């Protein structure tokens, strides 16, 4: 609230047409703008009140709004219908694009409550606080997060259909059903978007290695029949990384083998590599059904600064230890980058495999209890994040999705 007030005061003082306005008037108008939200004739007339008080043209007022940081822009949309219409207009989006690099906040990560309320919030690394976003209640049904790219979210609805949505513009569409009717929750899904053509693709890798690709330009699915390399039993669902034209997946070998590793799929050539790079010893291994905890240790592949990295846990004395490795493509080995300090006690109970998200050189980790920690890969520094409001007091976090999000007003579904 205070940061928004300071922003408006600074902008208005710099406007030559407003030189005659008094500071007290600025404060009064600002208080009225922040407190009257779409209520009665005062809320509906706020657009005209601000313009008249500061003798602004439509073009100048548009630029003033465009300089607002995104979290303030969200709130500005709630002032009145005229403001909401203006901020959603193609003309305003074009103006915003011209200055977005100057004022854009590197939001990271986003937390979505996947129940029927579909509440969401994002963490602002600049202000070091969580910002509430408008809920995804414009979608007519419950959704589950699957993948995302450049402001677009790829979701799954209750009919097992993919839904593409831009939460900033509240636009969405259902994709046609995949040709093989794949079980989405068992697959590894990636999405990427061409910033110039705005053509996006959704790539789905099944456990058996069958690949389907949706191309928004063609508006249909393409099935690529491929076979996994000899000896590989299945592709682990829910984890993988897209880097330099390759999809890297964690796979497991035969039924009685605990050996797990990473193989790559060349998107352009449509083939799997025959080389399996084994996971570091003891990390992310497959445990037998006779184990007290018959599951795989958490292991997640991510792309960070053009490199493929592995975030994996290893059990020692009953507690989980989390390490980060980088894949050395020349030698096909793993180089340990760093490990999580043991002082983060909540992570001793385990890492949430779908809670490892990347934005630039920052990696966010989520524990099974909902606590979050941020790693700056460049400086190797760790930071405990404030507790997310949507994760407070929840015993079961199965309906919470955590993923990176870069807000965009111009990306079309």
C-alpha positions in Angstrom: 0.0 0.0 0.0 2.7 2.5 1.0 4.9 1.6 -1.9 2.0 2.2 -4.3 1.3 5.6 -2.7 4.9 6.7 -3.0 4.9 5.6 -6.6 1.9 7.7 -7.5 3.3 10.7 -5.7 6.5 10.4 -7.6 4.9 10.1 -11.0 2.5 12.9 -10.4 5.2 15.3 -9.2 7.1 14.7 -12.4 4.1 15.6 -14.6 4.5 19.2 -15.7 0.8 19.7 -16.0 0.4 18.9 -12.3 2.9 21.4 -11.0 0.1 23.6 -9.5 -1.3 20.7 -7.5 -0.7 20.6 -3.7 0.7 17.7 -1.8 -2.4 17.6 0.4 -4.6 17.2 -2.6 -2.4 14.4 -3.9 -2.7 12.6 -0.6 -6.5 13.1 -0.6 -7.0 11.8 -4.1 -4.7 8.9 -3.5 -6.6 7.8 -0.4 -9.9 8.0 -2.3 -8.4 5.9 -5.1 -7.2 3.2 -2.8 -10.3 3.0 -0.6 -13.2 3.3 -3.1 -13.3 0.1 -5.1 -16.1 -0.1 -7.5 -18.7 1.1 -5.0 -21.4 3.6 -6.0 -21.0 6.6 -8.2 -17.7 7.6 -6.6 -16.0 4.4 -7.7 -17.3 4.6 -11.2 -16.3 8.3 -11.5 -12.7 7.8 -10.1 -11.3 7.6 -13.6 -12.7 11.1 -14.4 -11.8 12.5 -10.9 -8.1 11.7 -11.2 -7.9 13.0 -14.8 -9.7 16.3 -13.9 -7.7 17.0 -10.8 -4.4 16.6 -12.6 -5.5 17.9 -16.0 -4.3 14.7 -17.7 -5.0 13.7 -21.3 -6.1 10.1 -21.9 -2.6 9.3 -23.3 -0.8 10.7 -20.3 -3.1 8.9 -17.9 -2.6 5.7 -19.8 1.2 6.1 -19.4 0.9 6.8 -15.7 -1.0 3.5 -15.2 1.4 1.6 -17.4 4.3 2.5 -15.1 2.7 0.8 -12.1 4.3 -2.4 -10.9 2.2 -5.4 -11.6 0.9 -5.9 -8.1 -0.4 -2.3 -8.1 -1.8 -2.8 -11.5 -3.9 -5.7 -10.2 -5.4 -3.5 -7.6 -5.9 -0.7 -10.0 -8.2 -2.9 -12.1 -10.5 -3.1 -9.1 -11.1 0.6 -8.8 -13.8 0.9 -11.4 -15.1 -0.6 -14.6 -13.4 2.1 -16.8 -10.0 1.4 -15.3 -10.5 -2.4 -15.7 -11.6 -1.8 -19.4 -8.6 0.5 -20.0 -6.0 -1.9 -18.5 -7.4 -4.8 -20.5 -7.4 -2.9 -23.8 -5.0 -3.8 -26.6 -3.8 -0.2 -26.8 -2.8 -0.2 -23.1 -1.1 -3.6 -23.4 1.0 -2.1 -26.2 2.0 0.9 -24.1 2.8 -1.4 -21.2 5.0 -3.6 -23.4 7.2 -0.6 -24.3 8.1 0.0 -20.6 7.6 -3.5 -19.1 11.3 -4.3 -18.9 11.8 -1.2 -16.7 9.1 -1.9 -14.1 8.5 -5.7 -14.4 8.9 -7.5 -11.1 10.6 -10.9 -11.2 7.8 -12.9 -9.6 8.9 -16.3 -8.5 7.3 -18.7 -7.6 3.5 -18.9 -7.9 1.4 -20.9 -5.6 -2.1 -22.1 -6.8 -4.8 -23.7 -4.7 -6.2 -26.2 -7.1 -9.6 -26.5 -5.4 -12.7 -24.9 -6.6 -11.7 -21.5 -5.1 -8.5 -21.5 -7.3 -6.8 -18.9 -5.2 -3.2 -17.9 -6.1 -0.4 -15.7 -5.0 3.1 -15.0 -6.2 6.3 -14.2 -4.3 8.0 -10.9 -5.2 11.7 -11.3 -4.7 12.2 -7.5 -4.9 9.9 -6.7 -2.0 10.5 -10.0 -0.3 6.8 -10.6 0.3 3.9 -12.6 -1.1 1.4 -10.8 -3.4 -2.1 -12.0 -3.8 -3.3 -12.4 -7.4 -6.9 -12.5 -8.7 -8.1 -16.1 -8.3 -8.6 -18.3 -11.4 -12.3 -18.4 -10.8 -13.0 -17.3 -14.4 -12.4 -21.0 -15.3 -15.6 -22.9 -15.1 -14.1 -26.0 -13.4 -11.5 -27.3 -11.0 -8.0 -27.4 -12.6 -4.6 -28.8 -11.9 -1.3 -27.2 -13.0 0.7 -29.2 -15.5 3.2 -26.9 -17.2 3.8 -23.3 -18.1 5.7 -20.9 -20.4 6.1 -17.1 -20.6 2.9 -16.2 -18.8 0.8 -19.0 -20.1 -0.4 -21.9 -17.9 -1.1 -25.4 -19.1 -3.7 -26.9 -16.8 -5.7 -30.1 -16.7 -9.4 -30.0 -16.0 -11.7 -32.6 -14.5 -12.4 -34.1 -17.9 -8.7 -34.9 -18.4 -8.4 -32.2 -21.1 -5.6 -29.7 -21.3 -6.5 -26.0 -20.7 -4.3 -23.1 -21.8 -4.8 -19.9 -19.9 -3.3 -16.5 -19.4 -4.4 -15.5 -15.9 -3.5 -11.9 -16.5 -6.0 -11.4 -19.3 -8.4 -14.1 -18.0 -8.4 -15.8 -21.3 -8.4 -19.5 -21.8 -9.2 -22.4 -24.2 -9.5 -26.2 -24.1 -7.1 -28.2 -26.3 -8.4 -31.1 -28.3 -8.1 -34.4 -26.6 -4.8 -36.2 -27.1 -4.9 -38.9 -29.7 -3.7 -41.7 -27.4 -5.8 -40.5 -24.4 -2.8 -40.4 -22.2 -3.1 -40.4 -18.4 -1.8 -36.9 -17.9 -0.9 -37.3 -14.2 1.5 -40.2 -15.2 3.3 -38.2 -17.9 6.0 -35.7 -18.1 4.7 -32.5 -19.7 6.6 -29.5 -21.0 5.5 -26.3 -22.7 7.5 -23.7 -24.5 6.6 -20.6 -26.5 8.2 -18.7 -29.4 8.3 -15.1 -28.2 8.3 -13.8 -31.8 5.6 -15.9 -33.5 3.7 -16.6 -30.2 3.3 -20.2 -31.3 3.4 -22.5 -28.3 3.9 -26.3 -28.1 2.9 -28.7 -25.4 5.0 -31.9 -25.3 3.7 -34.9 -23.4 6.0 -37.9 -22.7 4.3 -41.0 -21.5 5.8 -43.6 -19.1 6.4 -45.9 -22.1 8.2 -43.2 -24.1 5.3 -42.4 -26.5 5.4 -38.7 -27.3 2.6 -36.4 -28.3 3.1 -32.7 -29.3 0.4 -30.1 -29.6 1.2 -27.2 -32.0 -0.9 -24.1 -31.5 -0.3 -23.0 -35.2 -1.6 -26.4 -36.5 -4.2 -26.7 -33.7 -3.8 -30.4 -33.4 -1.7 -33.2 -31.8 1.1 -35.0 -33.5 2.0 -38.5 -32.3 5.6 -39.6 -32.4 6.0 -43.4 -31.9 9.3 -43.9 -30.3 10.8 -46.8 -28.3 12.8 -46.3 -25.1 16.4 -47.6 -25.2 16.9 -51.2 -24.4 16.7 -52.0 -20.7 14.8 -48.9 -19.7 11.5 -49.8 -18.0 9.7 -46.5 -17.7 10.0 -42.7 -17.7 9.2 -41.2 -14.3 6.3 -38.8 -14.5 6.2 -35.3 -13.3 9.9 -34.4 -13.6 12.0 -33.4 -16.5 13.9 -30.5 -18.1 13.8 -28.9 -21.5 17.2 -27.5 -22.5 18.7 -26.6 -25.9 16.3 -28.6 -27.9 16.4 -31.8 -25.7 14.0 -33.1 -23.1 15.9 -34.8 -20.2 13.9 -37.4 -18.3 14.6 -39.6 -15.3 14.1 -43.2 -16.1 14.2 -46.5 -14.2 15.7 -49.8 -15.5 14.3 -53.3 -15.1 11.8 -54.5 -12.5 14.5 -55.8 -10.1 17.0 -53.1 -10.7 17.4 -50.1 -8.5 19.4 -48.3 -11.1 18.0 -45.0 -12.3 19.4 -42.5 -14.7 18.8 -39.7 -17.2 18.3 -40.0 -20.9 17.6 -37.3 -23.5 15.0 -36.9 -26.2 16.0 -34.9 -29.3 12.9 -32.9 -30.3 14.1 -32.1 -33.8 15.3 -35.6 -34.7 12.5 -37.3 -32.7 14.8 -40.0 -31.2 15.9 -41.0 -27.7 19.6 -41.1 -26.9 20.9 -44.6 -26.2 23.2 -43.4 -23.4 21.9 -43.5 -19.8 23.7 -41.3 -17.3 23.2 -42.9 -13.9 22.1 -40.8 -11.0 24.7 -40.0 -8.3 25.1 -43.0 -6.0 22.4 -43.1 -3.3 20.5 -40.1 -4.7 17.0 -40.4 -6.1 17.3 -44.2 -6.2 14.4 -46.6 -6.7 13.6 -48.6 -3.6 12.2 -52.1 -3.6 8.7 -53.0 -2.6 10.1 -54.7 0.6 11.4 -51.3 1.8 9.6 -49.6 4.7 9.0 -46.7 2.4 8.6 -48.2 -1.1 9.0 -45.1 -3.2 11.7 -43.3 -5.2 13.7 -40.7 -3.3 12.8 -37.3 -4.6 14.8 -36.3 -7.7 13.9 -33.4 -10.0 15.6 -32.3 -13.3 15.6 -28.5 -13.9 17.1 -26.2 -16.5 19.1 -23.3 -15.0 21.2 -20.8 -17.0 21.4 -23.1 -20.0 22.5 -26.1 -17.9 20.7 -29.3 -16.9 20.7 -29.7 -13.1 19.6 -32.4 -10.7 18.0 -31.7 -7.4 18.0 -35.0 -5.4 17.7 -36.2 -1.9 19.6 -39.0 0.0 18.7 -40.6 3.2 21.2 -40.4 6.0 20.3 -41.5 9.6 16.6 -41.2 8.7 16.8 -37.6 7.5 16.8 -36.3 3.9 19.9 -34.5 2.6 19.3 -32.4 -0.5 22.1 -31.8 -3.0 22.3 -30.0 -6.4 24.3 -31.4 -9.3 25.1 -30.2 -12.8 25.2 -32.5 -15.8 28.6 -32.4 -17.6 27.7 -33.1 -21.2 31.2 -33.7 -22.3 32.0 -36.4 -19.8 28.4 -37.5 -19.0 29.0 -37.2 -15.3 27.5 -35.2 -12.5 29.3 -32.3 -10.8 28.1 -31.3 -7.3 27.2 -27.6 -7.3 26.1 -27.2 -3.6 23.9 -28.7 -1.0 21.2 -27.4 1.3 22.5 -26.5 4.8 21.2 -28.8 7.4 19.9 -25.8 9.4 16.7 -25.9 7.3 15.1 -28.5 9.5 11.8 -28.7 7.6 13.6 -30.3 4.7 14.8 -33.2 6.8 11.4 -34.7 6.2 11.8 -34.7 2.5 11.7 -32.5 -0.6 8.5 -31.9 -2.5 9.4 -33.1 -6.0 6.9 -30.7 -7.8 8.0 -27.8 -5.7 11.4 -27.2 -7.3 11.1 -24.2 -9.7 13.6 -22.0 -11.4 13.6 -18.3 -12.5 16.8 -17.0 -13.9 19.6 -17.9 -11.5 17.2 -18.5 -8.6 16.0 -21.9 -7.6 13.1 -22.3 -5.1 12.7 -25.5 -3.0 9.6 -26.6 -1.2 9.6 -29.1 1.7 6.9 -31.6 2.4 5.7 -29.4 5.2 5.3 -26.4 2.8 8.3 -24.3 3.8 10.3 -22.7 1.0 13.9 -21.9 0.5 15.6 -19.9 -2.2 19.0 -20.6 -3.7 21.0 -18.0 -5.7 23.1 -20.3 -8.0 25.5 -17.4 -8.8 26.4 -16.6 -5.2 25.6 -20.0 -3.7 23.6 -18.1 -1.0 20.5 -19.6 0.7 17.4 -17.7 1.9 14.4 -18.8 3.9 11.2 -17.4 2.3 8.3 -16.2 4.4 5.5 -18.7 4.8 3.1 -18.7 1.9 -0.5 -17.7 3.0 -2.0 -20.5 1.0 0.2 -23.1 2.7 -0.4 -21.9 6.3 -2.3 -24.4 8.5 -2.7 -27.0 5.8 -2.1 -30.6 6.7 -2.5 -31.9 3.2 -0.8 -29.9 0.4 -1.8 -32.3 -2.4 -4.1 -29.6 -3.9 -1.4 -27.0 -3.9 0.7 -26.4 -7.1 4.0 -24.6 -7.0 5.6 -23.4 -10.2 7.5 -20.4 -11.8 5.4 -17.6 -13.3 6.3 -14.6 -15.4 3.2 -12.4 -15.8 2.5 -11.2 -19.3 -0.4 -9.2 -20.7 0.4 -9.8 -24.4 0.7 -13.6 -24.7 -2.3 -15.0 -26.5 -3.9 -18.4 -25.8 
